[in-house]
Amino acid sequence: MDIEDIVGRGPVGSRDAAEIKIRTRKQLPKEKEDVPNVDSMVPGVGQKVWVRTWGCSHNTSDSEYMAGLLQQAGYDVLKEGEAADVWILNSCTVKTPSEQQANNLVVQGQEQGKKIIMAGCVSQAAPSEPWLQNVSIVGVKQIDRIVEVVEETLKGNKVLPTILRTSRLHVRLLTRNRPDALLSLPKMRKNELIEVLSISTGCLNNCTYCKTKMARGDLVSYPLEDLVEQARAAFHDEGVKELWLTSEDLGAWGRDINLVLPDLLNALVKVIPDGSMMRLGMTNPPYILDHLEEIAEILNHPKVYAFLHIPVQSASDAVLTDMKREYSRRHFEQIADYMIKHVPNIYIATDMILAFPTETLEDFEESMELVRKYKFPSLFINQYYPRSGTPAARLKKIDTIEARKRTAAMSELFRSYTRFTEDRIGEIHNVLVTEVAADKLHGVGHNKSYEQILVPLEHCKMGEWIEVRITSVTKFSMISTPTSLSEVTAQHWTDSPNWMYFYPMTFFLLLLVTLYSIDRFISPGFLEEWLPFLADTETDNDMWMHGPNAGENDDVVFYE
């Protein structure tokens, strides 16, 4: 479930006695064991927690909720893990590298004596993995109980859910047989200007390569009224400037409660204040095909970014069938073509999975052709990794070297083009600045098309719009300067009372230099013959031109 899901759950301190039993150790520990001093510890007082997040915006939202609950309970939530007592690792099961990073951090934290709590899709979908056996676990439906998990982990008690036996001194809350968290739970936003709102949990698909379904389950949509209220509160009460909608599949929202996505979007735009924007998250092709006109209308709304993330995964119908994606290449192109035609300058992002077990070279070339056709400005290229427990994991893998070749080829193709060409230099855009760039020198802003535009940090203010002129371009962004600075420079020149004399004076000086050069180097005596008034040798200038010995032989001295 997403962090937004957590916001709406019941009281933070409540626990179901039928689901959880707490007991203290009865046996005396060995002399060398470190026994927690339970009586002297007050949970939340003086303890420091670090939350590390991988994966999608839904995971980001979950982490924001967990951090908000812990902060409310008195814990210090740190940005770095070195000084923390507890590490909460919110994991992603989509990609093997992300899972491996989490594994490495578990080992690193344990070596440093940290208390480790695993959250997210990895711990929910595969709690029996060997590297998870000595850590506490909180499932995706349990994030509203993170305070309990941290408290019990720090105290050294056992918390035993009835659905799963746990090892000594480690907490495991994994049941999904409970309501989703309330959207109104406290939040500690990663960016105070951005509300990441999860509109649903789970999905309707059964993709053969995906393990997220094991963690998040079937589609559960949040009620329209709750989502609108959460958005309203974030904008009007907490001052956010952007609303990011997220879920496992945005387009599927409402199908379990007899509603469709346009119903929600039309309700949300009514509560977006002037100067704020909404961004749609990832949506799979099948669920917006029936609503292209309505979605295009929403994307053209002045308070909605003209941005759409539609993961195609492959352009081969054969591979899409093997993946159980429930659409064809033609369906994807129908969506993309319609949006390009009806939403000016739309920004379309997509995903590709390369070297899926049944992908042939011909299938791969079809995907390359699709990229050449649309030149996606954002393209998430993923080399296939088998996820344990999924149907695709049972298929024979493509040779690793061949898989890397395909990944490298598409990456090279992606680098060969750009949306931000040099002919865009000089364009003027209005951008909303919401974060600081990695170089700490620029603010990161976006225009209506969600194009990334960098603005010098000293000339912009977070959360405000600014008009800029593009001065240079890169592969992924455009660099700009405020138009107000350009106007000031122009006014400084034209408002000067002497600017009109610049060109005549310049011409006159050049003429004098030219005449002197002719007389000095090309035709000696030229000035004396044609412009005698400039060659008068009876003036005091003789001393300056010819030196202290000027006299009857000064011509010789001068031209020597």
C-alpha positions as CSV (number, residue, x, y, z in Angstrom):
1,M,0.0,0.0,0.0
2,D,1.1,3.6,-0.5
3,I,2.0,6.1,2.1
4,E,-1.2,7.9,1.3
5,D,-3.0,4.7,2.2
6,I,-1.5,4.9,5.6
7,V,-2.8,8.3,6.3
8,G,-6.3,7.2,6.9
9,R,-5.9,4.4,9.4
10,G,-7.2,4.2,12.9
11,P,-5.5,5.5,16.1
12,V,-1.8,5.2,16.0
13,G,-1.5,3.5,19.4
14,S,-4.2,0.9,18.9
15,R,-3.5,-2.8,18.5
16,D,-5.6,-5.9,18.0
17,A,-5.1,-8.3,20.9
18,A,-6.4,-11.2,18.7
19,E,-3.7,-10.5,16.2
20,I,-0.7,-9.7,18.4
21,K,0.7,-11.1,21.7
22,I,3.6,-9.5,23.5
23,R,5.7,-11.5,26.0
24,T,9.0,-10.8,27.6
25,R,11.8,-13.3,27.9
26,K,11.6,-15.7,30.8
27,Q,15.1,-17.2,30.6
28,L,18.1,-15.3,31.9
29,P,20.4,-14.3,29.1
30,K,24.0,-15.5,28.8
31,E,26.6,-13.3,30.5
32,K,27.9,-11.9,27.2
33,E,24.5,-10.9,25.8
34,D,23.5,-7.3,25.8
35,V,20.2,-7.1,27.8
36,P,18.0,-4.2,26.9
37,N,17.3,-2.0,29.9
38,V,13.5,-1.9,29.4
39,D,12.7,0.0,32.6
40,S,14.9,2.9,31.9
41,M,13.8,3.4,28.3
42,V,11.0,5.8,27.4
43,P,10.0,5.1,23.7
44,G,10.4,8.1,21.5
45,V,12.5,10.1,23.9
46,G,16.1,10.5,22.7
47,Q,15.8,7.8,20.1
48,K,16.8,8.5,16.5
49,V,15.3,6.9,13.4
50,W,16.5,6.9,9.8
51,V,14.0,6.0,6.9
52,R,15.6,4.9,3.6
53,T,13.3,4.5,0.6
54,W,13.6,2.7,-2.8
55,G,11.1,2.4,-5.6
56,C,8.0,4.2,-6.8
57,S,6.1,7.3,-5.5
58,H,3.8,5.0,-3.6
59,N,6.8,3.8,-1.5
60,T,7.8,7.5,-1.0
61,S,4.3,8.2,0.3
62,D,4.5,5.3,2.7
63,S,7.8,6.5,4.0
64,E,6.4,10.0,4.5
65,Y,3.6,8.6,6.6
66,M,5.9,6.4,8.7
67,A,8.2,9.3,9.3
68,G,5.3,11.6,10.3
69,L,3.9,9.0,12.8
70,L,7.4,8.6,14.4
71,Q,8.0,12.3,14.6
72,Q,4.6,12.8,16.2
73,A,5.5,10.1,18.8
74,G,8.7,12.0,19.7
75,Y,11.3,10.3,17.7
76,D,14.0,12.3,15.9
77,V,13.8,11.4,12.2
78,L,17.2,11.9,10.6
79,K,18.3,12.4,7.0
80,E,21.4,10.2,7.4
81,G,21.7,6.8,9.1
82,E,25.0,7.1,10.9
83,A,23.7,8.6,14.1
84,A,20.3,6.7,14.1
85,D,19.4,4.0,16.6
86,V,16.9,2.4,14.2
87,W,17.0,2.0,10.4
88,I,13.7,1.6,8.6
89,L,14.4,0.3,5.1
90,N,11.4,0.7,2.8
91,S,12.1,-1.7,0.0
92,C,11.1,-2.2,-3.6
93,T,10.6,-5.7,-5.2
94,V,10.4,-4.5,-8.8
95,K,14.1,-4.6,-9.5
96,T,16.8,-6.9,-8.2
97,P,19.4,-4.1,-7.8
98,S,17.1,-2.2,-5.4
99,E,16.6,-5.4,-3.4
100,Q,20.3,-6.1,-3.3
101,Q,21.0,-2.6,-2.0
102,A,18.5,-3.2,0.8
103,N,20.2,-6.5,1.6
104,N,23.6,-4.8,1.7
105,L,22.3,-2.1,4.1
106,V,20.8,-4.8,6.4
107,V,24.3,-6.3,6.7
108,Q,25.9,-2.9,7.1
109,G,23.5,-1.8,9.8
110,Q,23.8,-5.0,11.8
111,E,27.6,-4.7,11.8
112,Q,27.1,-1.2,13.3
113,G,24.8,-2.4,15.9
114,K,21.7,-0.8,14.5
115,K,18.1,-2.0,15.0
116,I,16.8,-2.9,11.5
117,I,13.1,-2.8,10.4
118,M,12.3,-3.8,6.9
119,A,9.2,-2.3,5.3
120,G,7.8,-2.2,1.8
121,C,7.1,-4.8,-0.9
122,V,10.2,-7.0,-0.4
123,S,9.4,-7.8,3.2
124,Q,5.7,-8.2,2.4
125,A,6.1,-10.5,-0.6
126,A,9.1,-12.6,0.6
127,P,9.4,-12.4,4.4
128,S,11.1,-15.8,4.5
129,E,14.2,-14.7,2.5
130,P,17.3,-15.7,4.5
131,W,18.6,-12.2,4.8
132,L,15.4,-11.1,6.4
133,Q,15.4,-13.6,9.3
134,N,17.2,-11.4,11.8
135,V,15.3,-8.2,11.3
136,S,11.9,-6.8,12.3
137,I,9.3,-6.5,9.6
138,V,6.3,-4.3,8.9
139,G,4.0,-5.0,6.0
140,V,2.5,-2.7,3.5
141,K,-0.8,-2.8,5.3
142,Q,0.8,-2.1,8.7
143,I,2.6,1.1,8.2
144,D,0.2,2.9,10.5
145,R,1.6,0.7,13.3
146,I,5.2,1.7,12.7
147,V,5.5,3.3,16.1
148,E,4.6,0.0,17.8
149,V,7.1,-1.9,15.8
150,V,9.9,0.6,16.6
151,E,9.0,0.6,20.3
152,E,9.0,-3.2,20.6
153,T,12.1,-3.6,18.6
154,L,14.0,-1.1,20.8
155,K,12.7,-2.8,24.0
156,G,13.7,-6.2,22.8
157,N,10.3,-7.8,23.2
158,K,8.8,-10.4,20.9
159,V,5.7,-9.5,19.0
160,L,4.1,-12.6,17.5
161,P,1.4,-12.2,14.8
162,T,-0.9,-15.1,14.8
163,I,-0.2,-15.6,11.0
164,L,3.6,-15.9,11.4
165,R,6.0,-17.2,14.0
166,T,8.9,-14.8,14.6
167,S,12.4,-15.1,15.8
168,R,13.5,-13.8,19.2
169,L,13.6,-10.1,19.7
170,H,12.2,-9.3,16.2
171,V,8.7,-7.9,15.3
172,R,6.8,-9.0,12.3
173,L,3.5,-7.5,11.3
174,L,2.5,-8.8,7.8
175,T,-1.3,-9.5,7.7
176,R,-3.1,-7.8,4.8
177,N,-6.5,-8.8,6.2
178,R,-7.2,-5.3,7.6
179,P,-8.3,-1.9,6.3
180,D,-5.9,0.4,4.6
181,A,-4.4,3.3,6.6
182,L,-6.3,6.5,6.8
183,L,-5.2,9.3,4.4
184,S,-5.3,11.8,7.3
185,L,-2.4,10.3,9.2
186,P,0.5,12.7,10.0
187,K,3.1,13.1,7.3
188,M,6.7,14.2,7.2
189,R,7.1,15.1,3.5
190,K,10.4,14.7,1.8
191,N,9.5,17.9,0.0
192,E,7.2,20.2,1.9
193,L,5.9,21.7,-1.3
194,I,4.8,18.3,-2.8
195,E,1.9,16.1,-1.7
196,V,2.3,12.5,-2.9
197,L,-1.2,11.1,-2.8
198,S,-1.8,7.4,-3.2
199,I,-5.3,7.0,-4.7
200,S,-5.4,3.2,-4.5
201,T,-3.5,0.1,-3.5
202,G,-2.9,-3.1,-5.5
203,C,-3.9,-3.6,-9.2
204,L,-6.2,-5.6,-11.5
205,N,-3.3,-7.2,-13.5
206,N,-1.4,-10.4,-13.2
207,C,1.8,-9.7,-15.0
208,T,4.0,-12.8,-15.2
209,Y,7.2,-10.9,-14.3
210,C,5.9,-8.7,-11.4
211,K,6.2,-9.5,-7.7
212,T,4.4,-6.3,-6.6
213,K,1.0,-8.0,-6.8
214,M,2.2,-10.5,-4.1
215,A,2.9,-7.5,-1.8
216,R,0.1,-5.1,-2.6
217,G,-2.7,-7.5,-3.6
218,D,-5.8,-6.7,-5.7
219,L,-7.1,-3.2,-6.4
220,V,-8.6,-1.2,-3.5
221,S,-9.5,2.3,-4.4
222,Y,-9.7,5.1,-1.8
223,P,-13.1,6.8,-1.6
224,L,-13.4,9.9,-3.9
225,E,-14.5,12.1,-1.0
226,D,-11.5,11.1,1.1
227,L,-9.0,11.8,-1.7
228,V,-10.5,15.2,-2.5
229,E,-10.4,16.2,1.2
230,Q,-6.8,15.1,1.6
231,A,-5.9,17.2,-1.5
232,R,-7.8,20.2,-0.2
233,A,-6.1,20.0,3.2
234,A,-2.7,19.7,1.6
235,F,-3.2,22.7,-0.6
236,H,-5.2,25.1,1.6
237,D,-4.1,24.1,5.1
238,E,-0.5,23.0,4.6
239,G,0.6,25.1,1.6
240,V,1.8,22.5,-0.8
241,K,2.2,23.6,-4.4
242,E,2.1,20.3,-6.3
243,L,-0.1,17.3,-6.0
244,W,1.4,14.0,-7.3
245,L,-1.2,11.2,-7.8
246,T,0.3,7.8,-7.4
247,S,-0.7,4.1,-7.3
248,E,0.3,0.8,-8.8
249,D,-2.0,1.7,-11.7
250,L,-3.6,5.1,-11.7
251,G,-5.9,4.3,-14.6
252,A,-7.6,1.5,-12.7
253,W,-8.8,3.7,-9.9
254,G,-12.5,3.4,-9.1
255,R,-13.3,0.2,-11.0
256,D,-13.9,-1.6,-7.7
257,I,-16.3,1.1,-6.5
258,N,-18.2,1.8,-9.7
259,L,-16.3,4.9,-10.6
260,V,-13.6,5.8,-13.2
261,L,-10.5,7.9,-13.1
262,P,-12.0,11.0,-14.9
263,D,-14.6,11.2,-12.0
264,L,-11.7,11.7,-9.5
265,L,-9.6,14.0,-11.7
266,N,-12.6,16.3,-12.4
267,A,-13.3,16.5,-8.6
268,L,-9.6,17.2,-7.7
269,V,-9.1,20.1,-10.1
270,K,-11.8,22.0,-8.3
271,V,-9.8,22.2,-5.1
272,I,-6.4,23.2,-6.7
273,P,-5.8,26.8,-5.9
274,D,-4.3,29.3,-8.3
275,G,-0.5,28.9,-8.6
276,S,-0.6,25.2,-7.8
277,M,-0.4,22.2,-10.1
278,M,-1.4,18.5,-10.3
279,R,0.7,15.7,-11.9
280,L,-0.7,12.3,-12.9
281,G,1.2,9.2,-12.1
282,M,1.8,5.9,-14.0
283,T,-1.2,4.4,-15.8
284,N,-1.3,1.2,-17.8
285,P,-2.8,1.4,-21.3
286,P,-5.9,-0.8,-20.9
287,Y,-7.6,1.5,-18.4
288,I,-7.5,4.8,-20.2
289,L,-8.4,3.6,-23.7
290,D,-12.1,4.2,-22.9
291,H,-11.5,7.7,-21.6
292,L,-9.0,9.3,-24.0
293,E,-11.1,12.4,-24.6
294,E,-11.7,13.0,-20.8
295,I,-8.0,12.4,-20.0
296,A,-6.9,14.8,-22.7
297,E,-9.3,17.4,-21.4
298,I,-7.8,17.1,-17.9
299,L,-4.3,17.3,-19.2
300,N,-5.2,20.5,-21.0
301,H,-6.5,22.1,-17.7
302,P,-4.2,25.0,-16.8
303,K,-3.6,23.6,-13.3
304,V,-2.6,20.1,-14.6
305,Y,0.8,19.2,-16.1
306,A,0.6,17.9,-19.6
307,F,2.5,14.8,-18.6
308,L,1.6,11.2,-18.9
309,H,3.6,8.1,-17.9
310,I,2.4,5.0,-19.8
311,P,4.7,2.0,-19.5
312,V,4.7,0.0,-22.7
313,Q,7.3,-2.5,-21.5
314,S,7.7,-4.0,-25.0
315,A,6.6,-3.1,-28.6
316,S,6.2,-6.8,-29.5
317,D,2.7,-8.2,-29.2
318,A,4.1,-11.7,-28.7
319,V,6.2,-10.5,-25.7
320,L,3.3,-8.5,-24.3
321,T,1.1,-11.6,-24.5
322,D,3.8,-13.6,-22.6
323,M,3.9,-10.9,-20.0
324,K,0.1,-10.9,-19.7
325,R,0.0,-7.2,-20.2
326,E,-3.5,-7.3,-21.7
327,Y,-2.9,-4.8,-24.5
328,S,-1.1,-4.6,-27.8
329,R,1.3,-2.2,-29.4
330,R,-1.6,-0.8,-31.4
331,H,-3.4,0.1,-28.2
332,F,-0.3,2.0,-26.9
333,E,0.1,3.9,-30.2
334,Q,-3.6,4.8,-30.2
335,I,-3.2,6.4,-26.8
336,A,0.1,8.2,-27.7
337,D,-1.1,9.5,-31.0
338,Y,-4.3,10.8,-29.6
339,M,-2.6,12.6,-26.8
340,I,0.1,14.1,-29.1
341,K,-2.7,15.4,-31.3
342,H,-5.0,16.8,-28.6
343,V,-2.6,17.9,-25.9
344,P,-0.1,20.5,-27.1
345,N,3.5,19.7,-26.3
346,I,2.6,16.8,-24.1
347,Y,5.4,15.0,-22.3
348,I,5.1,11.2,-22.6
349,A,7.3,8.9,-20.5
350,T,7.4,5.2,-20.8
351,D,9.2,2.0,-19.6
352,M,10.9,-0.9,-21.4
353,I,11.8,-4.3,-20.1
354,L,14.6,-5.8,-22.3
355,A,15.7,-9.4,-22.6
356,F,12.5,-10.9,-21.3
357,P,12.9,-14.7,-21.6
358,T,10.8,-15.0,-24.7
359,E,12.1,-11.8,-26.4
360,T,13.7,-12.5,-29.8
361,L,16.0,-10.2,-31.7
362,E,13.0,-9.3,-33.9
363,D,10.9,-8.5,-30.8
364,F,13.7,-6.3,-29.5
365,E,14.0,-4.5,-32.8
366,E,10.2,-3.7,-32.6
367,S,10.8,-2.0,-29.3
368,M,13.7,0.0,-30.8
369,E,11.4,1.1,-33.7
370,L,8.9,2.4,-31.2
371,V,11.5,4.5,-29.4
372,R,12.7,5.9,-32.8
373,K,9.1,6.8,-33.7
374,Y,8.2,8.6,-30.5
375,K,11.6,9.7,-29.2
376,F,10.3,9.5,-25.6
377,P,11.9,12.3,-23.5
378,S,11.9,10.0,-20.5
379,L,12.6,6.3,-21.1
380,F,13.1,3.9,-18.2
381,I,15.2,1.0,-19.6
382,N,15.1,-2.1,-17.4
383,Q,17.0,-5.3,-18.1
384,Y,14.9,-8.2,-17.1
385,Y,15.6,-9.8,-13.7
386,P,13.6,-12.9,-12.6
387,R,11.6,-12.3,-9.5
388,S,11.2,-15.4,-7.3
389,G,7.7,-16.8,-7.2
390,T,6.6,-15.2,-10.5
391,P,5.7,-17.3,-13.6
392,A,8.4,-15.7,-15.7
393,A,11.0,-16.8,-13.2
394,R,10.5,-20.4,-14.4
395,L,11.5,-19.5,-18.0
396,K,15.0,-19.9,-19.4
397,K,16.8,-16.6,-19.2
398,I,18.4,-14.9,-22.1
399,D,22.2,-15.0,-22.0
400,T,23.5,-12.2,-19.8
401,I,25.9,-10.8,-22.4
402,E,23.1,-10.6,-25.0
403,A,20.8,-9.0,-22.4
404,R,23.5,-6.3,-21.7
405,K,24.0,-5.7,-25.5
406,R,20.3,-5.0,-25.9
407,T,20.2,-2.7,-22.9
408,A,23.3,-0.8,-24.2
409,A,21.8,-0.5,-27.7
410,M,18.6,1.1,-26.5
411,S,20.5,3.3,-24.0
412,E,22.6,4.5,-26.9
413,L,19.5,5.2,-29.0
414,F,18.0,7.1,-26.2
415,R,21.1,9.3,-25.8
416,S,21.1,10.0,-29.6
417,Y,18.1,12.4,-29.5
418,T,16.8,15.1,-27.3
419,R,13.6,17.0,-26.7
420,F,15.7,20.0,-25.7
421,T,17.3,21.1,-29.0
422,E,19.4,24.2,-29.5
423,D,16.7,26.0,-31.5
424,R,14.7,26.3,-28.2
425,I,17.3,28.7,-26.8
426,G,15.6,32.1,-26.4
427,E,12.1,30.6,-25.6
428,I,10.2,32.1,-22.7
429,H,8.5,29.9,-20.2
430,N,6.6,30.3,-16.9
431,V,7.9,27.7,-14.4
432,L,7.0,26.6,-10.9
433,V,10.1,26.0,-8.8
434,T,9.7,23.4,-6.1
435,E,13.2,22.0,-5.3
436,V,16.9,22.6,-5.4
437,A,19.1,20.9,-8.1
438,A,21.9,18.5,-7.1
439,D,24.5,21.2,-8.0
440,K,23.0,23.4,-5.3
441,L,23.3,26.3,-7.7
442,H,19.9,26.1,-9.4
443,G,16.3,25.7,-8.6
444,V,14.4,23.0,-10.4
445,G,11.2,24.2,-12.1
446,H,8.7,22.8,-14.5
447,N,6.5,24.4,-17.1
448,K,3.0,23.4,-18.2
449,S,4.5,20.4,-20.2
450,Y,6.4,19.3,-17.1
451,E,9.7,20.0,-18.9
452,Q,12.5,20.5,-16.4
453,I,14.0,24.0,-16.4
454,L,16.8,25.1,-14.2
455,V,16.8,28.6,-12.7
456,P,19.8,30.2,-10.9
457,L,19.0,29.7,-7.2
458,E,19.7,33.3,-6.3
459,H,17.0,34.5,-8.7
460,C,14.1,32.2,-7.7
461,K,12.1,31.3,-4.7
462,M,10.8,27.9,-3.8
463,G,7.1,27.4,-4.4
464,E,6.7,30.4,-6.7
465,W,6.3,30.9,-10.4
466,I,8.9,32.8,-12.4
467,E,9.1,33.8,-16.1
468,V,12.4,32.7,-17.6
469,R,14.3,32.8,-20.9
470,I,16.1,29.6,-22.1
471,T,19.9,30.2,-22.4
472,S,21.2,26.7,-23.0
473,V,20.0,23.1,-23.2
474,T,21.1,19.6,-22.1
475,K,19.8,16.1,-22.7
476,F,17.4,16.2,-19.7
477,S,16.7,19.9,-19.0
478,M,16.9,23.5,-20.1
479,I,18.9,26.1,-18.3
480,S,17.4,29.6,-18.0
481,T,17.7,33.1,-16.6
482,P,14.8,35.2,-15.4
483,T,13.4,37.5,-18.1
484,S,13.4,40.3,-15.5
485,L,17.2,40.3,-15.6
486,S,17.3,40.5,-19.4
487,E,14.9,43.5,-19.3
488,V,17.0,45.3,-16.8
489,T,20.1,44.9,-18.9
490,A,18.3,46.2,-22.0
491,Q,16.9,49.2,-20.1
492,H,20.3,50.0,-18.7
493,W,21.7,50.5,-22.3
494,T,18.8,52.1,-24.0
495,D,17.9,54.4,-21.1
496,S,21.4,55.9,-21.1
497,P,21.3,59.5,-22.5
498,N,24.6,59.0,-24.4
499,W,23.8,55.7,-26.1
500,M,22.8,57.4,-29.4
501,Y,26.3,58.8,-29.8
502,F,28.1,55.5,-29.6
503,Y,28.0,54.6,-33.3
504,P,29.0,58.1,-34.7
505,M,31.9,58.3,-32.2
506,T,33.0,54.8,-33.0
507,F,33.0,55.6,-36.8
508,F,35.0,58.8,-36.3
509,L,37.7,57.1,-34.2
510,L,38.0,54.3,-36.7
511,L,38.5,56.9,-39.5
512,L,41.2,58.7,-37.6
513,V,43.1,55.4,-36.9
514,T,42.8,54.4,-40.6
515,L,44.1,57.8,-41.8
516,Y,47.0,57.7,-39.4
517,S,47.9,54.1,-40.5
518,I,47.9,55.1,-44.1
519,D,50.2,58.1,-43.4
520,R,52.5,56.1,-41.2
521,F,52.9,52.8,-43.0
522,I,51.6,53.0,-46.5
523,S,51.9,56.5,-48.0
524,P,54.1,58.8,-45.9
525,G,53.1,62.4,-46.4
526,F,49.5,61.4,-47.1
527,L,48.1,63.7,-44.4
528,E,50.4,66.6,-45.3
529,E,49.3,66.4,-48.9
530,W,45.6,65.8,-48.6
531,L,44.8,67.0,-45.1
532,P,47.4,69.6,-44.2
533,F,45.4,70.8,-41.2
534,L,46.1,67.5,-39.6
535,A,49.8,67.6,-40.4
536,D,50.7,71.0,-38.9
537,T,54.3,70.6,-37.6
538,E,54.5,74.1,-36.0
539,T,52.5,73.1,-33.0
540,D,53.5,71.9,-29.6
541,N,52.5,68.4,-30.7
542,D,55.9,68.1,-32.4
543,M,57.6,67.3,-29.1
544,W,55.1,64.6,-28.4
545,M,55.2,63.1,-31.9
546,H,58.9,63.3,-32.7
547,G,60.7,63.4,-29.4
548,P,62.9,66.0,-27.7
549,N,65.3,66.4,-30.7
550,A,62.6,67.4,-33.1
551,G,63.8,70.1,-35.6
552,E,64.9,70.3,-39.1
553,N,65.7,66.7,-39.2
554,D,62.5,65.5,-37.5
555,D,61.3,63.9,-40.8
556,V,64.3,61.6,-40.7
557,V,63.8,60.9,-37.0
558,F,60.1,60.3,-37.4
559,Y,60.4,57.9,-40.3
560,E,63.6,56.2,-39.3
